[in-house]
Amino acid sequence: MLRKVDGCGHDRFSIEDLKKLSPFLYDDKLFDQDRFPEINRLCTKECKKKMKEIYKITFEGYLKAVNNYYDDCKIFKSFPDPPIMTVGCQTYHNCLEWGNTDPEYRDSILKTMKAGILNGKLVRLCDVPRGVDVEIETTGLTDSEGESESKEEENESDDE
């Protein structure tokens, strides 16, 4: 969501929108060398400070989303036929953040990610307290990480 440009061009970036909507909001502008928001003669110290904050929020949010994605991806010994649609990092992040998951994405996420449904909302399983029932989907899939991961978790809790 870019705003109308009145000054140096950085006016179109909003810290509030970035925090409210998604760390991916400006990625097509911030990471494209041809569209990089360079400092120009109309910029101010406030502009420089704002753009540094825009990048900081973007990178921190992006790193969190990427780490969550790779932490939650299931690795499978075998996939059913027909194959299951997988979801990308941005789609997974947005589905978790916004909670209004398209049924096609919801089914794919429940089958291919360590996620479940709690009170009608998509959640990461690692964020659910022990003993709380969560709707998950495992039909027809063989998770090659499942056994070793649960043993690692048991060992970690034994060490504490």
Buried (B, 14 or more C-beta within 10 A) or exposed (E): EEEEEEEBBBBBBBEEBBEEBBBBBBBEBBEEEEEEBEEEEEBEEEBEEBBEBBBEBBEEBBEEBBEBBEEBBBEBEEBEEEEBEBBEBBBBBBBBBEEEBEEEBBBBBBBBBBBBBBEEEBBBEEEBEEEEEEEEBEEEBEBEBBEEBEEEEEEEEEEE
